[in-house]
Amino acid sequence: MNTPILFLDLKKQQQRLGNVITDRVNQVLCHCQFILGPEVQELEDRLARYVGARFCVGVSSGTDAIQIALMAENIGAGDAVFLPAFTYTATAEVPLVIGATPVFVDIHPKTFQIDPEHLKSCIHEIKSSGKLKPKAIIGVDLFGQPAPWDELRKIADQEGLYLLDDCAQSFGGFYQGRKLGCEADATVTSFFPSKPFGGYGDGGAIFTNDAAKAELYRSLRTHGEGKTRYQVLRTGMNGRLDTIQAAVLLAKLDFFEDEIARREEIATLYDQHLSAYVTTPARVPDSKSAWAIYSVLLENEAKRTIMQRMLKEQGIPTAIYYPLPLHQQPAYCQYHDGNALPVSEALSKKILALPIHPELTDEEVFRIIHAIKNIEA
């Protein structure tokens, strides 16, 4: 039997980068500045330059990055935050944590990104009802591809709404020739280990071109403190990035472009060899995906179940992102208006993610390709 393929192979990545990472971590163990040590500032400076933003603020997770960004805008009770229904729970839970209400927007059937036309309709409905005040839009660069930022920017400007980019799955990607990180009023990302640029634990960052906002983010991540530790200016949180995680990320940053290139190679092979058998991802025009996830579409849920089972029997893992849209989740359905979101609902029944990570060999990629061809033949 063939050796099982891993959906994410962090052990092989560790073997490839181990010495570089160990050297960086050992420096932290020597100076013992485990909270906001010099590596955090170094990482912030390098990441800001990488995406072309003026400022980067390292925080404890991608979720906390969203929370800090929204807290900085005084978003809370009575405010509506518009976001796609087809994404990970973190994007939706934060508005509720700070007292606001998520409003779920359907997605585009080809790109899986938030649908600007449905977004405009949702904003109109919220304004007409008068129950909530439209306050913010969170665009999610799902699976590594960019959201329609020009259209989202236009809507946000017309409606006077704050615009936030959840770039957790797309860090390293491009939109219209620009690295993602500066398309919205602020951009947040995650360093969760499975992300394209992942650490060895939780971590995240916020990017902005506004010096005052960067200073505010740093205060909010550290209990709302001011110029000194015991000067408390506002209600904040404990949202700091660990120095050891910053050290790991600094070591990995030198190899990140090669890893993104490898993800693109794998996605291209999938595109070339699978498009006649399954529906492969539509590329967002004039962009470059970071390929956090490569998802294909099957004809229906029954065929997906068969495909997943048969691939598993051959040692090939798959995953479903996402088996249930957010507006149908028990935690969120009470906040939804009850209207169907047909694209999100249909997509959840047909979508299937294939392995895509830098450690995959060509031999493993073609094993996956041939297995799918044989199942669909």
C-alpha positions as a Python dict, from the first residue, in 0.01 Angstrom:
ca = {
    (1, 'M'): (0, 0, 0),
    (2, 'N'): (117, 353, -78),
    (3, 'T'): (249, 561, 209),
    (4, 'P'): (-26, 798, 328),
    (5, 'I'): (0, 1155, 205),
    (6, 'L'): (-34, 1423, 472),
    (7, 'F'): (-278, 1710, 429),
    (8, 'L'): (-24, 1933, 607),
    (9, 'D'): (331, 1814, 670),
    (10, 'L'): (483, 2033, 942),
    (11, 'K'): (729, 1761, 1040),
    (12, 'K'): (890, 1766, 698),
    (13, 'Q'): (894, 2145, 704),
    (14, 'Q'): (1065, 2132, 1042),
    (15, 'Q'): (1327, 1894, 903),
    (16, 'R'): (1391, 2132, 614),
    (17, 'L'): (1411, 2451, 822),
    (18, 'G'): (1497, 2311, 1163),
    (19, 'N'): (1847, 2450, 1211),
    (20, 'V'): (1750, 2801, 1104),
    (21, 'I'): (1448, 2801, 1334),
    (22, 'T'): (1646, 2655, 1624),
    (23, 'D'): (1912, 2924, 1592),
    (24, 'R'): (1648, 3197, 1605),
    (25, 'V'): (1467, 3045, 1903),
    (26, 'N'): (1796, 2994, 2090),
    (27, 'Q'): (1861, 3367, 2065),
    (28, 'V'): (1535, 3428, 2250),
    (29, 'L'): (1628, 3169, 2512),
    (30, 'C'): (1953, 3357, 2566),
    (31, 'H'): (1807, 3705, 2614),
    (32, 'C'): (1484, 3580, 2785),
    (33, 'Q'): (1268, 3870, 2664),
    (34, 'F'): (973, 3640, 2601),
    (35, 'I'): (707, 3914, 2584),
    (36, 'L'): (749, 4180, 2312),
    (37, 'G'): (1118, 4104, 2276),
    (38, 'P'): (1330, 4251, 1994),
    (39, 'E'): (1225, 3980, 1750),
    (40, 'V'): (867, 4110, 1759),
    (41, 'Q'): (975, 4456, 1644),
    (42, 'E'): (1205, 4305, 1381),
    (43, 'L'): (923, 4090, 1248),
    (44, 'E'): (682, 4383, 1241),
    (45, 'D'): (931, 4593, 1044),
    (46, 'R'): (1003, 4319, 791),
    (47, 'L'): (638, 4226, 740),
    (48, 'A'): (539, 4590, 691),
    (49, 'R'): (802, 4622, 419),
    (50, 'Y'): (694, 4291, 268),
    (51, 'V'): (334, 4400, 209),
    (52, 'G'): (412, 4767, 151),
    (53, 'A'): (234, 4899, 462),
    (54, 'R'): (375, 5170, 689),
    (55, 'F'): (303, 4977, 1008),
    (56, 'C'): (260, 4620, 1129),
    (57, 'V'): (149, 4532, 1483),
    (58, 'G'): (206, 4173, 1596),
    (59, 'V'): (-71, 4020, 1807),
    (60, 'S'): (-161, 3690, 1969),
    (61, 'S'): (-382, 3546, 1693),
    (62, 'G'): (-568, 3631, 1377),
    (63, 'T'): (-891, 3638, 1575),
    (64, 'D'): (-746, 3887, 1822),
    (65, 'A'): (-624, 4094, 1528),
    (66, 'I'): (-984, 4128, 1406),
    (67, 'Q'): (-1102, 4216, 1756),
    (68, 'I'): (-837, 4482, 1812),
    (69, 'A'): (-904, 4636, 1470),
    (70, 'L'): (-1279, 4660, 1540),
    (71, 'M'): (-1229, 4779, 1898),
    (72, 'A'): (-1014, 5062, 1761),
    (73, 'E'): (-1317, 5179, 1560),
    (74, 'N'): (-1545, 5174, 1868),
    (75, 'I'): (-1767, 4914, 1702),
    (76, 'G'): (-2010, 4760, 1947),
    (77, 'A'): (-2375, 4732, 2051),
    (78, 'G'): (-2623, 4830, 1781),
    (79, 'D'): (-2366, 4814, 1501),
    (80, 'A'): (-2389, 4587, 1196),
    (81, 'V'): (-2074, 4423, 1061),
    (82, 'F'): (-2112, 4276, 711),
    (83, 'L'): (-1909, 3964, 628),
    (84, 'P'): (-1925, 3659, 401),
    (85, 'A'): (-2132, 3363, 516),
    (86, 'F'): (-1880, 3120, 368),
    (87, 'T'): (-1568, 3147, 583),
    (88, 'Y'): (-1421, 3038, 915),
    (89, 'T'): (-1603, 3117, 1237),
    (90, 'A'): (-1340, 3361, 1368),
    (91, 'T'): (-1458, 3635, 1132),
    (92, 'A'): (-1814, 3615, 1264),
    (93, 'E'): (-1752, 3556, 1633),
    (94, 'V'): (-1554, 3874, 1695),
    (95, 'P'): (-1841, 4117, 1623),
    (96, 'L'): (-2053, 3928, 1876),
    (97, 'V'): (-1775, 3929, 2136),
    (98, 'I'): (-1760, 4309, 2123),
    (99, 'G'): (-2138, 4346, 2120),
    (100, 'A'): (-2198, 4409, 1749),
    (101, 'T'): (-2410, 4198, 1512),
    (102, 'P'): (-2274, 4004, 1214),
    (103, 'V'): (-2472, 4033, 892),
    (104, 'F'): (-2408, 3739, 661),
    (105, 'V'): (-2355, 3807, 291),
    (106, 'D'): (-2363, 3549, 15),
    (107, 'I'): (-2061, 3480, -207),
    (108, 'H'): (-1980, 3479, -576),
    (109, 'P'): (-2040, 3133, -728),
    (110, 'K'): (-1708, 3121, -912),
    (111, 'T'): (-1455, 3299, -690),
    (112, 'F'): (-1621, 3216, -352),
    (113, 'Q'): (-1548, 3574, -243),
    (114, 'I'): (-1808, 3807, -90),
    (115, 'D'): (-2064, 3915, -352),
    (116, 'P'): (-2069, 4297, -385),
    (117, 'E'): (-2422, 4302, -525),
    (118, 'H'): (-2563, 4102, -237),
    (119, 'L'): (-2359, 4315, 3),
    (120, 'K'): (-2528, 4630, -128),
    (121, 'S'): (-2866, 4464, -86),
    (122, 'C'): (-2785, 4365, 274),
    (123, 'I'): (-2671, 4717, 360),
    (124, 'H'): (-2993, 4858, 214),
    (125, 'E'): (-3206, 4614, 417),
    (126, 'I'): (-3026, 4696, 742),
    (127, 'K'): (-3061, 5070, 683),
    (128, 'S'): (-3429, 5032, 595),
    (129, 'S'): (-3509, 4828, 906),
    (130, 'G'): (-3351, 5087, 1135),
    (131, 'K'): (-3268, 4824, 1396),
    (132, 'L'): (-2890, 4834, 1346),
    (133, 'K'): (-2641, 5091, 1227),
    (134, 'P'): (-2423, 4976, 935),
    (135, 'K'): (-2066, 5020, 1059),
    (136, 'A'): (-1813, 4789, 891),
    (137, 'I'): (-1741, 4544, 611),
    (138, 'I'): (-1498, 4254, 658),
    (139, 'G'): (-1374, 4116, 329),
    (140, 'V'): (-1214, 3771, 349),
    (141, 'D'): (-952, 3667, 94),
    (142, 'L'): (-1085, 3313, 96),
    (143, 'F'): (-856, 3016, 25),
    (144, 'G'): (-573, 3248, -80),
    (145, 'Q'): (-741, 3455, -350),
    (146, 'P'): (-829, 3824, -306),
    (147, 'A'): (-1175, 3960, -241),
    (148, 'P'): (-1307, 4221, -492),
    (149, 'W'): (-1135, 4510, -320),
    (150, 'D'): (-1208, 4785, -572),
    (151, 'E'): (-1580, 4717, -547),
    (152, 'L'): (-1569, 4680, -169),
    (153, 'R'): (-1378, 5007, -138),
    (154, 'K'): (-1637, 5185, -349),
    (155, 'I'): (-1925, 5048, -141),
    (156, 'A'): (-1750, 5133, 186),
    (157, 'D'): (-1682, 5490, 74),
    (158, 'Q'): (-2036, 5541, -51),
    (159, 'E'): (-2189, 5411, 271),
    (160, 'G'): (-1933, 5555, 512),
    (161, 'L'): (-1830, 5213, 640),
    (162, 'Y'): (-1504, 5089, 788),
    (163, 'L'): (-1337, 4831, 561),
    (164, 'L'): (-1125, 4548, 704),
    (165, 'D'): (-932, 4281, 511),
    (166, 'D'): (-916, 3935, 669),
    (167, 'C'): (-603, 3817, 490),
    (168, 'A'): (-541, 3507, 704),
    (169, 'Q'): (-557, 3266, 411),
    (170, 'S'): (-401, 3490, 149),
    (171, 'F'): (-88, 3639, 302),
    (172, 'G'): (168, 3643, 22),
    (173, 'G'): (-95, 3681, -249),
    (174, 'F'): (-138, 3970, -494),
    (175, 'Y'): (-425, 4189, -608),
    (176, 'Q'): (-379, 4389, -930),
    (177, 'G'): (-3, 4368, -900),
    (178, 'R'): (6, 4468, -534),
    (179, 'K'): (80, 4242, -239),
    (180, 'L'): (-226, 4201, -23),
    (181, 'G'): (-201, 4405, 295),
    (182, 'C'): (-303, 4758, 199),
    (183, 'E'): (-637, 4727, 17),
    (184, 'A'): (-860, 4811, 314),
    (185, 'D'): (-850, 5059, 602),
    (186, 'A'): (-662, 4787, 788),
    (187, 'T'): (-558, 4430, 713),
    (188, 'V'): (-536, 4141, 957),
    (189, 'T'): (-364, 3808, 916),
    (190, 'S'): (-307, 3487, 1111),
    (191, 'F'): (8, 3288, 1177),
    (192, 'F'): (-178, 2971, 1269),
    (193, 'P'): (43, 2675, 1164),
    (194, 'S'): (-177, 2571, 870),
    (195, 'K'): (-173, 2916, 709),
    (196, 'P'): (61, 2992, 415),
    (197, 'F'): (282, 3188, 655),
    (198, 'G'): (236, 2997, 977),
    (199, 'G'): (423, 2980, 1305),
    (200, 'Y'): (448, 2705, 1562),
    (201, 'G'): (147, 2821, 1758),
    (202, 'D'): (-102, 3107, 1757),
    (203, 'G'): (-12, 3451, 1629),
    (204, 'G'): (-134, 3728, 1405),
    (205, 'A'): (-76, 4082, 1284),
    (206, 'I'): (-253, 4403, 1184),
    (207, 'F'): (-132, 4622, 897),
    (208, 'T'): (-214, 4991, 859),
    (209, 'N'): (-81, 5308, 700),
    (210, 'D'): (-219, 5521, 986),
    (211, 'A'): (35, 5601, 1258),
    (212, 'A'): (-230, 5688, 1515),
    (213, 'K'): (-414, 5361, 1455),
    (214, 'A'): (-92, 5160, 1485),
    (215, 'E'): (-26, 5325, 1823),
    (216, 'L'): (-384, 5247, 1929),
    (217, 'Y'): (-349, 4881, 1822),
    (218, 'R'): (-33, 4852, 2035),
    (219, 'S'): (-217, 4994, 2332),
    (220, 'L'): (-518, 4768, 2288),
    (221, 'R'): (-302, 4455, 2257),
    (222, 'T'): (-141, 4537, 2593),
    (223, 'H'): (-436, 4595, 2826),
    (224, 'G'): (-495, 4948, 2696),
    (225, 'E'): (-178, 5082, 2851),
    (226, 'G'): (-22, 5416, 2763),
    (227, 'K'): (340, 5525, 2763),
    (228, 'T'): (412, 5327, 3080),
    (229, 'R'): (300, 4985, 3195),
    (230, 'Y'): (76, 5114, 3472),
    (231, 'Q'): (-84, 5397, 3280),
    (232, 'V'): (-418, 5252, 3161),
    (233, 'L'): (-579, 5472, 2897),
    (234, 'R'): (-859, 5244, 2777),
    (235, 'T'): (-1008, 4897, 2807),
    (236, 'G'): (-780, 4667, 2614),
    (237, 'M'): (-690, 4300, 2612),
    (238, 'N'): (-395, 4064, 2644),
    (239, 'G'): (-321, 4025, 2275),
    (240, 'R'): (56, 4031, 2241),
    (241, 'L'): (261, 3819, 1999),
    (242, 'D'): (506, 3590, 2182),
    (243, 'T'): (871, 3657, 2108),
    (244, 'I'): (938, 3290, 2038),
    (245, 'Q'): (666, 3288, 1771),
    (246, 'A'): (820, 3599, 1618),
    (247, 'A'): (1156, 3422, 1608),
    (248, 'V'): (1005, 3121, 1431),
    (249, 'L'): (833, 3346, 1178),
    (250, 'L'): (1151, 3544, 1112),
    (251, 'A'): (1332, 3220, 1031),
    (252, 'K'): (1054, 3110, 797),
    (253, 'L'): (1018, 3445, 624),
    (254, 'D'): (1343, 3394, 432),
    (255, 'F'): (1191, 3086, 265),
    (256, 'F'): (835, 3211, 227),
    (257, 'E'): (853, 3321, -137),
    (258, 'D'): (983, 2979, -239),
    (259, 'E'): (695, 2815, -52),
    (260, 'I'): (438, 3037, -224),
    (261, 'A'): (595, 2949, -559),
    (262, 'R'): (570, 2579, -479),
    (263, 'R'): (202, 2617, -389),
    (264, 'E'): (147, 2783, -726),
    (265, 'E'): (324, 2495, -904),
    (266, 'I'): (99, 2241, -735),
    (267, 'A'): (-216, 2442, -808),
    (268, 'T'): (-113, 2467, -1175),
    (269, 'L'): (-66, 2090, -1196),
    (270, 'Y'): (-408, 2035, -1043),
    (271, 'D'): (-561, 2284, -1287),
    (272, 'Q'): (-399, 2122, -1589),
    (273, 'H'): (-481, 1762, -1505),
    (274, 'L'): (-811, 1776, -1316),
    (275, 'S'): (-1022, 2034, -1497),
    (276, 'A'): (-1182, 1766, -1716),
    (277, 'Y'): (-1287, 1560, -1414),
    (278, 'V'): (-1391, 1810, -1142),
    (279, 'T'): (-1454, 2183, -1128),
    (280, 'T'): (-1122, 2345, -1043),
    (281, 'P'): (-1098, 2688, -875),
    (282, 'A'): (-1167, 2995, -1087),
    (283, 'R'): (-875, 3234, -1075),
    (284, 'V'): (-954, 3589, -971),
    (285, 'P'): (-846, 3810, -1267),
    (286, 'D'): (-527, 4013, -1234),
    (287, 'S'): (-432, 3848, -907),
    (288, 'K'): (-211, 3579, -758),
    (289, 'S'): (-335, 3335, -497),
    (290, 'A'): (-137, 3225, -193),
    (291, 'W'): (-314, 2887, -226),
    (292, 'A'): (-382, 2826, 140),
    (293, 'I'): (-651, 2583, 24),
    (294, 'Y'): (-716, 2422, -314),
    (295, 'S'): (-1081, 2322, -333),
    (296, 'V'): (-1257, 2149, -620),
    (297, 'L'): (-1630, 2109, -672),
    (298, 'L'): (-1809, 1779, -721),
    (299, 'E'): (-2149, 1742, -881),
    (300, 'N'): (-2332, 1686, -554),
    (301, 'E'): (-2288, 1580, -192),
    (302, 'A'): (-2327, 1209, -268),
    (303, 'K'): (-2045, 1216, -523),
    (304, 'R'): (-1829, 1410, -282),
    (305, 'T'): (-1882, 1147, -12),
    (306, 'I'): (-1779, 871, -254),
    (307, 'M'): (-1473, 1067, -370),
    (308, 'Q'): (-1361, 1139, -16),
    (309, 'R'): (-1403, 777, 92),
    (310, 'M'): (-1219, 632, -209),
    (311, 'L'): (-931, 876, -176),
    (312, 'K'): (-900, 794, 193),
    (313, 'E'): (-875, 425, 108),
    (314, 'Q'): (-573, 513, -108),
    (315, 'G'): (-402, 712, 166),
    (316, 'I'): (-503, 1051, 25),
    (317, 'P'): (-654, 1297, 275),
    (318, 'T'): (-912, 1562, 192),
    (319, 'A'): (-1104, 1822, 390),
    (320, 'I'): (-1428, 2016, 360),
    (321, 'Y'): (-1405, 2394, 394),
    (322, 'Y'): (-1681, 2456, 495),
    (323, 'P'): (-1944, 2190, 567),
    (324, 'L'): (-2195, 2448, 693),
    (325, 'P'): (-2217, 2820, 611),
    (326, 'L'): (-2196, 3049, 910),
    (327, 'H'): (-2559, 3167, 894),
    (328, 'Q'): (-2669, 2805, 945),
    (329, 'Q'): (-2440, 2738, 1240),
    (330, 'P'): (-2617, 2698, 1577),
    (331, 'A'): (-2415, 2983, 1728),
    (332, 'Y'): (-2512, 3232, 1457),
    (333, 'C'): (-2848, 3136, 1308),
    (334, 'Q'): (-3035, 3351, 1562),
    (335, 'Y'): (-2863, 3660, 1420),
    (336, 'H'): (-2954, 3582, 1059),
    (337, 'D'): (-3272, 3718, 902),
    (338, 'G'): (-3376, 3374, 783),
    (339, 'N'): (-3329, 3442, 413),
    (340, 'A'): (-3154, 3174, 209),
    (341, 'L'): (-2800, 3235, 92),
    (342, 'P'): (-2815, 2994, -199),
    (343, 'V'): (-2457, 3008, -323),
    (344, 'S'): (-2303, 2947, 20),
    (345, 'E'): (-2554, 2674, 97),
    (346, 'A'): (-2500, 2491, -233),
    (347, 'L'): (-2122, 2525, -218),
    (348, 'S'): (-2101, 2360, 123),
    (349, 'K'): (-2252, 2042, -26),
    (350, 'K'): (-2006, 2010, -316),
    (351, 'I'): (-1670, 2152, -212),
    (352, 'L'): (-1367, 1935, -137),
    (353, 'A'): (-1014, 2048, -52),
    (354, 'L'): (-707, 1860, -179),
    (355, 'P'): (-361, 1864, -20),
    (356, 'I'): (-154, 2166, -117),
    (357, 'H'): (157, 2253, 81),
    (358, 'P'): (524, 2313, -3),
    (359, 'E'): (639, 1972, 118),
    (360, 'L'): (429, 1779, -136),
    (361, 'T'): (647, 1605, -395),
    (362, 'D'): (555, 1585, -763),
    (363, 'E'): (514, 1211, -714),
    (364, 'E'): (255, 1270, -443),
    (365, 'V'): (76, 1533, -650),
    (366, 'F'): (44, 1297, -944),
    (367, 'R'): (-74, 1019, -711),
    (368, 'I'): (-359, 1248, -611),
    (369, 'I'): (-430, 1344, -973),
    (370, 'H'): (-434, 985, -1100),
    (371, 'A'): (-653, 871, -813),
    (372, 'I'): (-916, 1135, -891),
    (373, 'K'): (-904, 1057, -1263),
    (374, 'N'): (-960, 689, -1194),
    (375, 'I'): (-1252, 758, -962),
    (376, 'E'): (-1419, 996, -1206),
    (377, 'A'): (-1345, 790, -1518),
}
